[in-house]
Amino acid sequence: DGLMAAATGDRSTFGDTPIPWDRSGMSAYVDRALARRDAGDQYPFVTWSVDSRRIVGSTRFYDLTPWDWTDLFPGSESLQRHDRPDVASIGYTWLEPSAQRSPVNTEAKLLMMTHAFEHWEVRAVRIQTDARNLRSRRAIERLGCALDGVIRADRPAADGGVRDTAVFSMLDREWPV
């Protein structure tokens, strides 16, 4: 119900992000997210506003990638991580308009990046957005992430076109500056 309330108000800022607009779509969205969580390759969250005392959106960890260090050089197998990723992506983020450009998203990303860098000890956190989404790009830069580049014709876009994806990252040596 909280996600539905966050998704069905003013949708004017949702043009670059696929967000369910009805109960059946939201149920399918949540079911897919939980199935990916159960498979261990994504960790979805609702985004909670402490000030508003309600759900205002969603975000998740995805593309949790442990690198394959085996067979690189003698002893490289000792670098293999079986219990945590080397790289974690943060995305699938959307917020209702009242929470956009507020501390809510910054605080959520800070919590997630803290977990990724300090608990999983990842080497990098990646955040991607539609290259046309300048508001999102500026917010990612304000987190301290650097633009790695733009992948052209990367995937279907929320508006039915073809999306170019701006890829940002922060490296472990850049955390927590």
C-alpha positions in Angstrom: 0.0 0.0 0.0 2.9 2.4 0.8 4.5 1.8 -2.5 1.2 2.3 -4.3 0.6 5.6 -2.5 4.1 6.8 -3.5 3.7 5.7 -7.1 0.2 6.9 -7.9 0.3 10.6 -6.9 1.9 13.1 -9.2 3.8 11.1 -11.9 5.1 14.0 -13.9 8.7 13.3 -12.8 8.6 9.6 -13.6 9.3 9.9 -17.3 12.7 8.3 -17.3 11.9 5.5 -14.8 9.6 2.5 -15.2 7.3 2.7 -12.1 4.1 0.6 -11.8 0.9 2.6 -11.9 -1.6 0.1 -10.6 -2.0 -2.6 -7.9 -1.4 -5.6 -10.3 1.7 -3.9 -11.7 3.1 -3.0 -8.3 2.4 -6.6 -7.0 4.3 -8.0 -10.0 7.1 -5.5 -9.4 7.4 -6.4 -5.7 7.2 -10.2 -6.5 10.0 -9.9 -9.0 12.2 -7.9 -6.6 11.6 -10.4 -3.8 12.3 -13.4 -6.2 15.6 -11.7 -7.1 16.3 -11.2 -3.4 15.5 -14.9 -2.7 17.9 -15.8 -5.5 20.6 -13.7 -3.7 21.4 -11.4 -6.6 19.4 -8.3 -5.6 18.5 -6.7 -2.3 15.4 -4.4 -2.7 14.3 -1.8 -0.1 11.5 0.6 0.3 12.6 4.1 0.9 11.2 5.4 4.2 10.9 9.1 5.1 11.5 9.6 8.8 10.0 13.1 8.6 6.9 12.0 6.7 6.7 8.6 8.6 5.8 6.7 5.4 7.2 5.0 2.3 8.2 7.4 -0.4 9.8 5.1 -2.9 12.1 2.2 -3.6 15.8 1.3 -4.3 17.9 -1.8 -4.4 21.4 -3.4 -4.7 21.7 -5.3 -8.0 24.5 -6.7 -10.2 26.3 -8.0 -7.1 29.4 -9.2 -8.9 32.2 -11.3 -7.4 35.1 -11.3 -9.7 36.7 -14.6 -10.9 40.3 -14.5 -9.7 41.0 -18.1 -10.4 43.7 -19.0 -12.9 45.1 -15.5 -13.2 48.4 -16.2 -11.6 49.7 -18.6 -8.9 48.0 -17.8 -5.6 45.3 -15.7 -7.2 42.6 -18.0 -5.8 43.3 -16.4 -2.4 41.7 -13.2 -3.8 38.4 -15.1 -4.6 35.5 -13.9 -2.6 32.7 -16.4 -2.2 30.6 -14.6 0.4 30.4 -11.0 -0.9 30.7 -9.1 -4.2 33.7 -7.1 -5.5 31.3 -4.7 -7.2 27.8 -3.7 -6.2 25.4 -1.5 -8.2 22.7 0.6 -6.6 19.6 1.4 -8.7 16.0 0.7 -9.5 15.5 3.9 -7.5 12.4 6.0 -7.7 10.9 8.5 -5.3 7.6 10.3 -5.2 8.0 13.9 -6.2 7.7 15.3 -2.6 10.8 13.2 -1.6 12.9 14.2 -4.7 15.6 16.7 -4.1 15.2 16.1 -0.3 17.7 14.4 2.0 15.8 11.1 1.8 17.6 9.7 -1.3 21.0 11.0 -0.2 20.6 9.4 3.2 19.4 6.1 1.7 22.4 6.0 -0.7 24.7 6.8 2.2 23.4 3.9 4.2 23.7 1.6 1.2 27.2 2.8 0.2 28.3 2.4 3.9 27.1 -1.2 3.8 28.7 -1.9 0.5 32.1 -0.4 1.3 32.3 -1.2 5.0 30.5 -4.6 5.3 31.0 -6.2 1.9 34.3 -4.3 1.4 33.5 -3.9 -2.3 36.0 -2.4 -4.7 33.4 -0.2 -6.4 29.8 0.9 -6.2 28.1 1.7 -9.5 25.0 3.8 -10.1 23.4 4.1 -13.6 20.7 6.3 -15.0 19.2 7.2 -18.3 21.7 9.6 -19.8 18.8 12.1 -20.5 17.9 12.3 -16.8 19.9 15.3 -15.8 18.3 15.6 -12.3 19.4 12.1 -11.5 22.9 12.6 -13.0 23.4 15.7 -10.8 22.2 13.8 -7.7 24.6 11.0 -8.4 27.5 13.4 -8.8 26.5 15.1 -5.5 27.0 11.7 -3.8 30.7 11.9 -4.9 30.4 9.4 -7.8 32.4 10.0 -11.0 31.0 9.6 -14.5 32.7 6.6 -16.1 31.0 7.0 -19.4 27.8 6.6 -21.4 26.8 3.2 -22.9 24.9 4.0 -26.1 21.8 2.1 -27.0 22.0 0.1 -23.8 18.4 -1.0 -23.2 14.8 -0.1 -23.7 13.9 3.2 -22.2 10.9 3.8 -19.9 9.3 6.0 -22.6 9.4 3.3 -25.2 12.6 4.5 -26.9 16.1 3.3 -26.7 18.1 4.3 -23.6 21.6 5.5 -23.4 22.9 4.8 -19.9 25.2 7.1 -17.9 27.4 5.0 -15.7 28.9 6.4 -12.5 31.0 4.8 -9.8 32.8 5.4 -6.6 35.9 3.3 -5.8 36.8 1.9 -2.4 39.8 4.3 -2.1 37.4 7.2 -2.6 35.2 6.2 0.2 34.2 7.9 2.5 35.5 11.2 1.3 
